[in-house]
């Protein structure tokens, strides 16, 4: 039995005592939820196509809109995992812009006369910054179109979409609305929904990719759980995550998961793969766990392998880990780096891999939280962070 299943098999009372009622189950259920989320989205695809066309996106749009991918924290990192794919499929400018930045820099971020579509991601739909920036946009720039993706049908953001001709809402199933503090099922399902939006006019192309993503996730879960549990017990003080293209977004999210779930007892950082070499590499030491998400694209992978070999040669860290959630069959060997992934290879291109590979970051956070003596469902003993970010004064 893998370590994740061991947690799932505990009695209800022991799960309650250890604070693992929600988080392990919400990680484990993900491959099954991905297929259901896609089927629900596919059923609305004609409606989605019509809306996107009307607001300047897609092959039939007359005037192309600039697309902002909006969110805070984990929801912001969804945009970093998606913008390359959406830009390629929609052939328009797509930019991840955090709602926290929009709140403080609203006027400086927008261009007069430019057509915009904001796609906002939020688990709760009640994030104070995200709600506030949509309210301001509706009041000051009613020409901006909005599409909200959320896991909460009762959230303020989805209710704000009602009755507005240039607004649209997608609510995912209740099972994706994580009960634990850390976003897990919500992150992967909202990211997958964003991938589905990219394929609004090419659902047949995306269908086998979703199937491969779900199969890879199911195969990767036990491998990732075993490795994460072992690494979490090794007493690292810091962790560094790197990735390229869409996987740079996954690296950001993995770093946040480990930081949140250990209440900051493990300090984390993330970088784009080659950016690490330009200064941030100075932070690596023998108390740092180094994790890189390894590409399946040949040229990109060569750069990533070179970075692993440089870190090995310089003996900068005690342990480095190369994550390949779509399979490790044909990957090159590394002397001291642990390469993890399912033994079978799955046809998941890099632009779709954040959904599968982030599972390792989630599991590392879960087991590190337990190793730190914390309760993963509510890992912040001093209340520094909460499941829904607390309100702030809006100026």
VOKEKOL-195593 format. One line per 10 residues: their letters; for each residue x negated, y, z negated of C-alpha. Coordinates in steps of 0.2 Angstrom, whole numbers. Each point is the difference from the previous one (the first is absolute). Layout:
! VOKEKOL-195593
a) X/Y/Z; ...
***
This chain:
! VOKEKOL-195593
xxxxxxxxxx) 0/0/0; -7/17/5; -2/13/-13; 15/10/7; 11/-15/-1; -5/-3/-18; 6/17/-5; 17/-3/10; 2/-16/-10; 0/8/-17
xxxxxxxxxx) 15/0/-10; 11/16/0; -5/4/-18; -19/-1/3; 2/10/16; 9/14/-10; -14/-1/-14; -14/2/13; 9/13/11; 1/-11/15
xxxxxxxxxx) 18/-1/3; -1/10/17; -17/2/7; -5/-18/4; 16/-4/8; 0/16/10; -17/-5/7; 5/-18/3; 16/3/9; -7/12/14
xxxxxxxxxx) -2/-12/15; 18/-5/-1; 6/18/-2; -9/6/15; 10/-11/12; 16/6/-8; -5/18/1; -4/-1/18; 17/-9/4; 9/13/-9
xxxxxxxxxx) -9/14/10; 2/-9/16; 19/-1/-2; 0/20/-1; -12/2/15; 12/8/12; 5/13/-13; -19/3/-4; -4/2/18; 14/13/3
xxxxxxxxxx) -6/10/-15; -18/0/4; 4/5/18; 10/14/-6; -13/7/-11; -15/-1/13; -7/-17/-2; -1/-15/13; 0/-3/18; 16/10/4
xxxxxxxxxx) -4/15/-11; -1/16/10; -10/11/-12; -13/-10/-11; 1/3/-18; -15/0/-12; 3/-13/-13; -5/2/-18; -1/-16/-11; 4/7/-17
xxxxxxxxxx) -1/-8/-18; -10/1/-16; -12/-12/-7; 3/-17/7; 14/7/11; -13/11/7; -12/-14/4; 14/-8/10; -2/14/12; -19/-3/1
xxxxxxxxxx) 4/-19/4; 12/5/14; -6/16/10; -11/-9/12; 13/-12/5; 14/13/1; -11/11/10; -4/-14/13; 18/-6/2; 9/17/0
xxxxxxxxxx) -14/9/10; 2/16/-11; -9/8/-14; 2/-9/-17; -8/7/-16; 1/-7/-18; 3/15/-11; 3/-2/-19; 16/7/-7; -12/7/-14
xxxxxxxxxx) -9/10/13; 15/6/9; 7/6/-17; -15/12/-2; -4/3/18; 17/0/8; -3/16/11; -18/-4/5; 4/-18/5; 14/5/13
xxxxxxxxxx) -1/9/16; 14/11/6; 9/-6/15; -7/-18/-2; 13/-14/0; -2/-12/-15; 6/-16/-6; -4/-4/-18; 1/-19/-5; 0/0/-18
xxxxxxxxxx) -4/-16/-10; 5/-2/-18; 4/-15/-11; 12/9/-12; 5/14/12; -1/11/-16; -19/5/1; 1/19/-5; -12/6/13; 8/-9/14
xxxxxxxxxx) 17/5/-5; -6/18/-2; -9/1/17; 16/-7/9; 11/13/-9; -12/14/5; -1/-6/18; 19/-1/2; 2/17/-7; -15/9/9
xxxxxxxxxx) -2/-11/15; 16/-8/5; -7/-5/17; -11/-13/-8; 8/-17/2; -2/-13/-14; 0/-19/-1; -1/-7/-18; -5/-18/-4; 3/-5/-18
xxxxxxxxxx) 4/-15/-11; 13/9/-10; 18/3/7; 4/12/-14; -16/11/1; 1/19/4; -9/-1/16; 11/-12/8; 16/10/-5; -8/15/7
xxxxxxxxxx) 1/-8/17; 19/-2/0; 10/11/12; -15/8/9; -2/-3/18; -19/1/1; -2/-12/-16; 0/-19/-1; -2/-12/-14; -6/-18/-2
xxxxxxxxxx) 3/-9/-16; -9/-16/-3; 7/-14/-10; 0/0/-19; -13/-13/-2; -13/12/7; 4/13/-14; -14/-6/-11; 5/0/-19; -19/1/-5
xxxxxxxxxx) -9/16/0; -12/-4/14; 7/0/18; -2/-17/8; 15/-7/10; 5/18/3; -16/5/7; -1/-15/12; 18/0/6; 0/19/3
xxxxxxxxxx) -16/-2/10; 7/-14/10; 16/11/3; -12/13/7; -8/-13/11; 18/-4/6; 3/18/4; -15/0/11; 8/-14/9; 17/8/2
xxxxxxxxxx) 0/-3/18; -11/-16/0; 8/-11/-13; -4/-16/10; -18/5/-1; 0/2/-19; 11/-16/-4; -15/-12/1; -11/12/-9; 12/1/-15
xxxxxxxxxx) 1/-19/0; -20/-1/0; 0/13/-14; 12/-10/-11; -10/-17/4; -17/8/-3; 7/8/-17; 7/-17/-6; -17/-8/4; -10/14/-7
xxxxxxxxxx) 9/1/-17; -8/-15/-9; -17/4/7; 1/18/-6; 7/-5/-17; -14/-12/-4; -13/12/6; 8/15/-9; 2/-9/-16; -19/-5/0
xxxxxxxxxx) -6/17/4; 11/8/-13; -8/-10/-14; -18/5/5; 0/16/-9; -3/13/14; 2/18/-6; 2/8/18; 7/-6/17; -3/8/17
xxxxxxxxxx) 12/-4/15; -4/4/18; 10/-3/16; 1/6/18; 14/7/10; 16/-6/-8; -9/-10/-13; -7/17/-7; 17/3/-6; 1/-17/-8
xxxxxxxxxx) -17/4/-8; 8/15/-8; 15/-10/-6; -11/-14/-7; -10/12/-10; 15/9/-7; 8/-17/-5; -15/-5/-10; -2/17/-8; 19/0/-5
xxxxxxxxxx) 1/-17/-6; -15/1/-11; 5/17/-7; -17/7/7; -10/-12/-10; -7/-5/17; -6/15/10; 3/-1/19; -4/9/16; 4/-3/18
xxxxxxxxxx) -8/5/16; 1/-3/19; -13/-13/3; -14/10/8; 4/15/-10; -7/-9/-16; -17/1/7; 0/19/0; -2/3/-19; 14/-10/-9
xxxxxxxxxx) -12/-15/1; -9/8/-14; 14/-6/-12; -3/-18/3; -9/-10/-14; 0/-17/-8; 16/4/-10; 9/3/17; 11/-12/9; -1/4/19
xxxxxxxxxx) 14/-5/11; 1/3/19; 15/-4/11; -8/-8/15; 6/3/17; 4/-13/13; -4/13/14; -18/-5/6; -9/17/1; 9/6/-16
xxxxxxxxxx) -5/-16/-9; -18/2/5; -1/17/-9; 8/-8/-15; -11/-15/-1; -15/12/2; 6/9/-16; 2/-16/-10; -18/-5/5; -7/17/-4
xxxxxxxxxx) 8/-2/-18; -6/-18/-1; -18/6/5; -1/14/-12; 8/-11/-14; 12/15/-4; 14/-11/-8; 1/-16/-10; 14/-6/12; 7/5/16
xxxxxxxxxx) 16/-7/8; 6/0/18; 19/-1/1; 7/-7/16; 19/-3/-3; 3/-7/18; -13/-14/-2; -19/-3/-1; -3/-14/12; -11/9/13
xxxxxxxxxx) -7/14/-11; -19/1/-1; -9/-6/-16; -7/12/-13; -13/-6/-12; 6/7/-17; 18/7/5; 15/-11/-5; 11/-1/16; 19/-3/-5
xxxxxxxxxx) 15/-4/11; 11/-14/5; -10/-14/9; 12/1/15; -1/15/11; 16/9/3; 4/12/15; 1/16/-11; -9/15/9; -9/13/-11
xxxxxxxxxx) 14/13/1; 12/-12/-8; -11/-7/-14; 2/12/-14; 16/-10/-4; -9/-16/-3; -17/5/-6; 6/12/-14; 6/-16/-9; -18/-3/-6
xxxxxxxxxx) 0/18/-7; 16/-3/-9; -5/-16/-7; -17/7/-6; 9/14/-9; 12/-13/-8; -13/-11/-7; -12/14/-5; 15/8/-9; 2/-16/-10
xxxxxxxxxx) -19/-2/-3; 1/18/-7; 13/-5/-13; 14/10/9; 17/-4/5; 1/1/19; 18/6/1; -4/15/-11; -19/1/0; -1/18/-6
xxxxxxxxxx) -1/0/-19; -1/18/-2; 14/4/12; -12/9/12; 9/-8/15; 18/-6/2; 10/-10/12; 8/15/7; -11/16/-1; 6/12/-12
xxxxx) 9/17/6; -11/15/1; 5/18/1; 3/5/19; -7/17/4
***
